[in-house]
Amino acid sequence: MAKVQPSVQPKLVMTRFGFNRFAEQLNGRAAMVGFAALIIIEYVTNQNPLAWLGLSLN
């Protein structure tokens, strides 16, 4: 007996919530921007992030 195929295919919409490719790309890009900003601020202020927070042992 042959299987009956549906005549209409549902249109799937990619959501922007949860674990999906868009969320992972956005998270990765935000991390790269944050890391670059951290390096630039360290270079400009000549202090490490612990010194900014008042946690430096020096």
KEBAVEX-94551 format. One line per field, with one value per atom (N, C-alpha, C): residue number from 1; residue in three letters; chain; atom name; x, y, z. Coordinates in Angstrom, 2 decimals, always signed. Example, Ala and Ser with C-alpha at 12.3 -4.5 7.8 and 13.67 -1.06 7.14 Angstrom:
num: c(1,1,1,2,2,2)
residuo: c(ala,ala,ala,ser,ser,ser)
cadena: c(A,A,A,A,A,A)
atomo: c(N,CA,C,N,CA,C)
xx: c(+13.19,+12.30,+13.20,+12.85,+13.67,+12.90)
yy: c(-5.69,-4.50,-3.30,-2.25,-1.06,+0.03)
zz: c(+7.80,+7.80,+7.80,+7.08,+7.14,+7.87)
***
This chain:
num: c(1,1,1,2,2,2,3,3,3,4,4,4,5,5,5,6,6,6,7,7,7,8,8,8,9,9,9,10,10,10,11,11,11,12,12,12,13,13,13,14,14,14,15,15,15,16,16,16,17,17,17,18,18,18,19,19,19,20,20,20,21,21,21,22,22,22,23,23,23,24,24,24,25,25,25,26,26,26,27,27,27,28,28,28,29,29,29,30,30,30,31,31,31,32,32,32,33,33,33,34,34,34,35,35,35,36,36,36,37,37,37,38,38,38,39,39,39,40,40,40,41,41,41,42,42,42,43,43,43,44,44,44,45,45,45,46,46,46,47,47,47,48,48,48,49,49,49,50,50,50,51,51,51,52,52,52,53,53,53,54,54,54,55,55,55,56,56,56,57,57,57,58,58,58)
residuo: c(met,met,met,ala,ala,ala,lys,lys,lys,val,val,val,gln,gln,gln,pro,pro,pro,ser,ser,ser,val,val,val,gln,gln,gln,pro,pro,pro,lys,lys,lys,leu,leu,leu,val,val,val,met,met,met,thr,thr,thr,arg,arg,arg,phe,phe,phe,gly,gly,gly,phe,phe,phe,asn,asn,asn,arg,arg,arg,phe,phe,phe,ala,ala,ala,glu,glu,glu,gln,gln,gln,leu,leu,leu,asn,asn,asn,gly,gly,gly,arg,arg,arg,ala,ala,ala,ala,ala,ala,met,met,met,val,val,val,gly,gly,gly,phe,phe,phe,ala,ala,ala,ala,ala,ala,leu,leu,leu,ile,ile,ile,ile,ile,ile,ile,ile,ile,glu,glu,glu,tyr,tyr,tyr,val,val,val,thr,thr,thr,asn,asn,asn,gln,gln,gln,asn,asn,asn,pro,pro,pro,leu,leu,leu,ala,ala,ala,trp,trp,trp,leu,leu,leu,gly,gly,gly,leu,leu,leu,ser,ser,ser,leu,leu,leu,asn,asn,asn)
cadena: c(A,A,A,A,A,A,A,A,A,A,A,A,A,A,A,A,A,A,A,A,A,A,A,A,A,A,A,A,A,A,A,A,A,A,A,A,A,A,A,A,A,A,A,A,A,A,A,A,A,A,A,A,A,A,A,A,A,A,A,A,A,A,A,A,A,A,A,A,A,A,A,A,A,A,A,A,A,A,A,A,A,A,A,A,A,A,A,A,A,A,A,A,A,A,A,A,A,A,A,A,A,A,A,A,A,A,A,A,A,A,A,A,A,A,A,A,A,A,A,A,A,A,A,A,A,A,A,A,A,A,A,A,A,A,A,A,A,A,A,A,A,A,A,A,A,A,A,A,A,A,A,A,A,A,A,A,A,A,A,A,A,A,A,A,A,A,A,A,A,A,A,A,A,A)
atomo: c(N,CA,C,N,CA,C,N,CA,C,N,CA,C,N,CA,C,N,CA,C,N,CA,C,N,CA,C,N,CA,C,N,CA,C,N,CA,C,N,CA,C,N,CA,C,N,CA,C,N,CA,C,N,CA,C,N,CA,C,N,CA,C,N,CA,C,N,CA,C,N,CA,C,N,CA,C,N,CA,C,N,CA,C,N,CA,C,N,CA,C,N,CA,C,N,CA,C,N,CA,C,N,CA,C,N,CA,C,N,CA,C,N,CA,C,N,CA,C,N,CA,C,N,CA,C,N,CA,C,N,CA,C,N,CA,C,N,CA,C,N,CA,C,N,CA,C,N,CA,C,N,CA,C,N,CA,C,N,CA,C,N,CA,C,N,CA,C,N,CA,C,N,CA,C,N,CA,C,N,CA,C,N,CA,C,N,CA,C,N,CA,C,N,CA,C,N,CA,C,N,CA,C)
xx: c(+0.84,+0.00,+0.89,+0.66,+1.47,+1.08,+2.10,+1.83,+1.31,+0.35,-0.25,+0.58,+1.00,+1.77,+0.82,+1.12,+0.24,+0.33,-0.76,-0.79,-0.26,-0.22,+0.26,+1.39,+2.50,+3.65,+3.53,+3.71,+3.62,+4.83,+4.58,+5.66,+6.20,+7.43,+8.04,+8.76,+8.49,+9.11,+10.18,+11.42,+12.49,+12.25,+12.19,+11.98,+13.30,+13.22,+14.43,+14.60,+13.95,+14.06,+14.55,+15.19,+15.66,+17.01,+17.38,+18.66,+18.47,+18.93,+18.89,+20.11,+20.28,+21.47,+21.58,+20.47,+20.50,+21.00,+20.48,+20.87,+22.35,+22.85,+24.27,+25.17,+24.77,+25.56,+25.55,+24.40,+24.30,+25.15,+25.10,+25.89,+27.38,+27.80,+29.21,+29.69,+28.87,+29.24,+29.31,+28.38,+28.40,+29.65,+30.04,+31.25,+32.49,+32.55,+33.70,+33.79,+32.64,+32.63,+33.06,+32.57,+32.94,+34.42,+34.96,+36.38,+37.24,+36.87,+37.62,+37.55,+36.36,+36.22,+37.09,+37.15,+37.98,+39.45,+39.93,+41.33,+41.60,+40.70,+40.90,+40.90,+39.98,+39.93,+41.17,+41.64,+42.88,+44.05,+44.14,+45.23,+45.15,+43.97,+43.80,+44.04,+43.49,+43.61,+44.86,+45.52,+46.72,+46.45,+45.24,+44.85,+44.15,+44.28,+43.58,+42.16,+41.28,+39.88,+39.72,+40.62,+40.52,+40.78,+41.67,+41.93,+40.70,+39.97,+38.76,+37.73,+37.69,+36.70,+37.19,+38.44,+38.99,+39.42,+39.69,+40.08,+41.56,+42.31,+43.71,+44.51,+45.49,+46.32,+47.44,+47.63,+48.71,+48.32)
yy: c(-1.17,+0.00,+1.25,+2.18,+3.38,+4.40,+5.13,+6.18,+7.42,+8.05,+9.25,+10.46,+11.26,+12.47,+13.65,+14.58,+15.75,+16.64,+17.28,+18.12,+19.52,+19.94,+21.28,+21.14,+21.80,+21.79,+23.00,+22.82,+23.97,+24.89,+26.18,+27.16,+27.36,+26.93,+27.05,+28.38,+29.10,+30.39,+30.21,+30.64,+30.53,+31.55,+31.06,+31.96,+32.59,+33.69,+34.38,+34.17,+33.16,+32.87,+31.43,+31.18,+29.83,+29.55,+28.29,+27.88,+27.69,+28.64,+28.52,+29.22,+29.16,+29.70,+31.22,+31.93,+33.38,+33.77,+33.10,+33.41,+33.14,+32.05,+31.72,+32.72,+33.16,+34.15,+35.49,+35.90,+37.16,+37.12,+36.03,+35.89,+35.93,+35.26,+35.27,+36.65,+37.38,+38.73,+39.67,+39.55,+40.39,+40.11,+38.84,+38.49,+39.07,+39.05,+39.61,+41.12,+41.80,+43.26,+43.57,+42.82,+43.03,+42.79,+41.75,+41.45,+42.54,+43.01,+44.10,+45.37,+45.67,+46.85,+46.73,+45.55,+45.31,+45.57,+45.08,+45.29,+46.77,+47.47,+48.90,+49.70,+49.42,+50.16,+49.89,+48.65,+48.34,+49.14,+49.23,+49.96,+51.45,+52.02,+53.46,+53.84,+53.06,+53.40,+52.85,+51.90,+51.26,+50.57,+50.04,+49.30,+48.01,+46.99,+45.75,+45.80,+44.90,+44.93,+44.80,+44.08,+43.96,+45.30,+46.10,+47.43,+48.33,+48.18,+48.97,+48.67,+47.41,+46.98,+47.19,+47.64,+47.83,+46.54,+45.52,+44.21,+43.90,+44.87,+44.64,+44.50,+43.62,+43.40,+44.42,+45.25,+46.24,+47.43)
zz: c(+0.00,+0.00,+0.00,-0.90,-1.03,+0.03,+0.49,+1.47,+0.76,+1.36,+0.79,+1.24,+0.29,+0.59,+0.72,+1.64,+1.77,+0.53,+0.20,-1.00,-0.73,+0.54,+0.89,+1.89,+1.61,+2.53,+3.46,+4.77,+5.68,+5.49,+5.65,+5.57,+6.98,+7.21,+8.52,+8.62,+9.68,+9.92,+10.99,+10.68,+11.67,+12.78,+14.00,+15.13,+15.54,+16.23,+16.71,+18.21,+18.77,+20.18,+20.36,+21.49,+21.78,+21.14,+21.13,+20.54,+19.04,+18.28,+16.83,+16.26,+14.98,+14.34,+14.54,+14.42,+14.59,+15.98,+17.01,+18.39,+18.60,+18.06,+18.23,+17.51,+16.32,+15.60,+16.33,+16.82,+17.55,+18.81,+19.54,+20.76,+20.44,+19.39,+19.00,+18.60,+17.86,+17.44,+18.63,+19.56,+20.76,+21.59,+21.67,+22.41,+21.74,+20.42,+19.71,+19.91,+19.87,+20.08,+21.51,+22.47,+23.87,+24.12,+23.52,+23.70,+23.08,+21.89,+21.24,+22.08,+22.63,+23.48,+24.73,+25.31,+26.49,+26.19,+25.05,+24.67,+24.43,+23.76,+23.48,+24.78,+25.68,+26.95,+27.78,+27.79,+28.51,+27.95,+26.64,+26.00,+26.32,+26.27,+26.48,+27.95,+28.89,+30.31,+30.96,+30.32,+30.85,+32.20,+32.36,+33.56,+33.14,+33.98,+33.68,+34.24,+33.83,+34.29,+35.80,+36.45,+37.91,+38.58,+38.01,+38.57,+38.40,+37.30,+37.10,+38.18,+38.60,+39.59,+41.02,+41.19,+42.52,+43.17,+42.38,+42.92,+42.71,+42.23,+41.94,+43.24,+43.22,+44.42,+44.53,+43.54,+43.58,+44.41)
***
